[in-house]
Amino acid sequence: MSMHVGLDVGSRTTAMGWRNDGRFAGACNIDQTPAGRKAAVNKLLELKPLSVVMEATGIYYLDLAMELAAAGLPVSVINPKSFHNFAKLMLKNSKTDAIDAQLLAEYGERMSPRLWTPPTAIQLELRAIGRHINRLTCHRTRAKNELHALKATQTTLTMLIEDEEEAIEAFDKRIERFRLAGRALIDNCPTLSAQFGHMIAAPGMGEISVFAALAELTTLPVTLKSAQVSRHAGLDVRLTQSGTSIDKPGRISKG
């Protein structure tokens, strides 16, 4: 028996489809709730698949992937772009949750994707703090720009300027609070602490920049090479050369 399962993850429900020996073998829907995820684990343990494939879609896949991995199931979380190109290769014109689930199962059957390694609780916590600091920094920058515009004319009410200044001060306090929480996480984890020390030793890297980078890089597999990390960040160079007539300069992909 060669059983492969595909999971098309949505915000409320997840479509499950499975194939056995290269043929359609069944389908069902999973509620995106603790009870629904538990039922999915039980169903998959019953099926005993060789692969369980899902896409890395936003944040919705994470809880389900964590529970499946904890149950010892062979979970693979793949790049959505890779699956999109696979669907085009299979000449699938229609797109529904059920069709995508079956295609994901076929992807696992044909492509043998690498097993997913779930991040630790500390890694997820650090990433969440880093992303929240980034959001707060963006809000603070917008507030500073608004303050600059308010001060550009003498017709602006004083209370408006004071209110914007208070907002910026509040953002400063919130950013500092989460920065200290992130540093405490790093200092209490030998691995993160060593990584932080290596990164901050690089020329031009300050504490805020290192924290932001480490918060994102910490959840990536340690087996990734430097070129793969660059591609994950969209900093890889894309070349376009074809014959003698097309030879464009290389550009950062931003993918």
PEPE-V92608 format. One record per pair of residues at least 4 apart in sequence whose C-alpha atoms are under 7 Angstrom apart, sorted by the first residue. I is the first residue (numbers start at 1). J is the second residue. Records with the same first field share a line. If there is no record, write none. Layout:
I: J + J
//
This chain:
1: 20 + 21
2: 20 + 21 + 50
3: 18 + 19 + 20 + 21 + 49 + 50
4: 18 + 19 + 20 + 49 + 50 + 51 + 52 + 105 + 108 + 109
5: 17 + 18 + 19 + 49 + 51 + 52 + 53 + 105
6: 16 + 17 + 18 + 52 + 53 + 54 + 101 + 102 + 104 + 105
7: 14 + 15 + 16 + 17 + 53 + 54 + 101 + 104
8: 14 + 15 + 16 + 54 + 97 + 100 + 101
9: 13 + 14 + 15 + 60 + 61
10: 14 + 60
11: 32 + 60
12: 31 + 32
13: 29 + 30 + 31 + 32
14: 29 + 30 + 31 + 32
15: 28 + 29 + 30 + 97 + 98 + 101
16: 27 + 28 + 29 + 101
17: 26 + 27 + 28 + 98 + 101 + 102 + 105
18: 24 + 25 + 26 + 27 + 102 + 105
19: 23 + 24 + 25 + 105
20: 24 + 25
30: 36 + 37 + 40
31: 36
32: 36 + 37
33: 37
34: 38
35: 39
36: 40
37: 41 + 64
38: 42
39: 43
40: 44
41: 45 + 68
42: 46
43: 47
44: 48 + 49
50: 74
51: 74 + 75 + 108
52: 74 + 75 + 76
53: 75 + 76 + 77 + 104 + 105 + 108
54: 76 + 77 + 78 + 104
55: 77 + 78 + 79 + 80
56: 61 + 77 + 78 + 79 + 80
57: 61
61: 65
62: 66
63: 67
64: 68
65: 69 + 75
66: 70 + 118
67: 71
68: 72 + 73 + 75
69: 73 + 74 + 75
74: 115
75: 115 + 116
76: 113 + 114 + 115 + 116
77: 116
79: 83
80: 84
81: 85
82: 86
83: 87
84: 88
85: 89
86: 90
87: 91 + 92
88: 92
95: 99 + 100
96: 100
97: 101
98: 102
99: 103
100: 104
101: 105
102: 106
103: 107
104: 108
105: 109
106: 110
107: 111
108: 112 + 113
119: 123 + 124 + 219
120: 124
121: 125
122: 126
123: 127 + 218 + 219
124: 128
125: 129
126: 130 + 182 + 215
127: 131 + 215 + 216
128: 132
129: 133 + 178 + 182
130: 134 + 212 + 215
131: 135
132: 136
133: 137 + 175 + 178
134: 138
135: 139
136: 140 + 171 + 175
137: 141
138: 142
139: 143
140: 144 + 168 + 171
141: 145
142: 146
143: 147 + 164 + 168
144: 148 + 168
145: 149
146: 150
147: 151 + 161 + 164
148: 152
150: 156 + 161
157: 161
158: 162
159: 163
160: 164
161: 165
162: 166
163: 167
164: 168
165: 169
166: 170
167: 171
168: 172
169: 173
170: 174
171: 175
172: 176
173: 177
174: 178
175: 179
176: 180
177: 181
178: 182
179: 183
180: 184
181: 185
182: 186
183: 187
184: 188
185: 189
186: 192 + 193
187: 193
189: 193
190: 194
191: 195
192: 196
193: 197
194: 198
195: 199
196: 200 + 210
197: 201
199: 210
200: 205 + 206 + 207 + 210
205: 209 + 210
206: 210
207: 211
208: 212
209: 213
210: 214
211: 215
212: 216
213: 217
214: 218
224: 228 + 229
225: 229
226: 230
227: 231
228: 232
229: 233
230: 234 + 235 + 236
231: 235 + 236
234: 253 + 254 + 255
235: 252 + 253 + 254
236: 252 + 253
237: 250 + 251 + 252 + 253
238: 250 + 251 + 252 + 253
239: 249 + 250 + 251
240: 247 + 248 + 250
241: 246 + 247 + 248
242: 246 + 247
//
